[in-house]
Amino acid sequence: MGELIHIRYRRQALPPDGPGSSKAWEFRRGLWRTPFFVQILRPLADKLDLSNRPAASVPPHFSLRQGLASTIQAMYANRRDENRMRETYYLIGLADCMINQVNPVLRTDLLRAVYKKVFAMKADLNIHWHGSLDQVLLPIDSRFYDEGGYRSAIRQAVTLKALYRTIREGTGTMFDILSREYVFLCPSVGG
């Protein structure tokens, strides 16, 4: 009972039922001070956790800012419900398609149907993007996922149904890779 716990230097995952728990994605306390969520490879995060010391230098990571900040905040908000997280990531894939992709279907009046679907899902899932939306899908190392192949499949979808299916399958695969290969570090709280 008299044991002191030095929170500042403690490098462990959040408790299973704590504020960062997730069945699908793992959210941990930050290993260093940052105002942003950080995406880091799982083996590297585990190695840093085992050392139980502050990192001497900042390891390779993705700092999730701008459009990515809104994405990870939406995923974090739904961390206790994997189905809702998957649906959220599908919505993010749809938004990315409207913002960053070229597809013949989106050059027709079917674009209105995509907008309606995105705005209905946005309202249902209570998701809001702020700032720049140049990138909303989380980064994935090319050894885990062929982003070029995904973008090519989107360009080749000739019907709205095929486009939705391509995005659903692609974001589902991305979701699984992000769950298996990465850990998300929460921003530092306070000064």
Secondary structure, 3 states (H helix, E strand, C coil): CCCCCCHHHCCCECCCCCCCCCCCCCEECCCCCCCCEEEEEHHHHHHHHHHCCCCCCCCCCEEECCHHHHHHHHHHHCCCCHHHHHHHHHHHHHHHHHHHCCCHHHHCCCHHHHHHHHHHHHHHHCCCCCCCCCCCCCCCCCCCCCHHHHHHHHHHCCCHHHHHHHHHHHHHHHHHHHHHHEEEECCCCCC
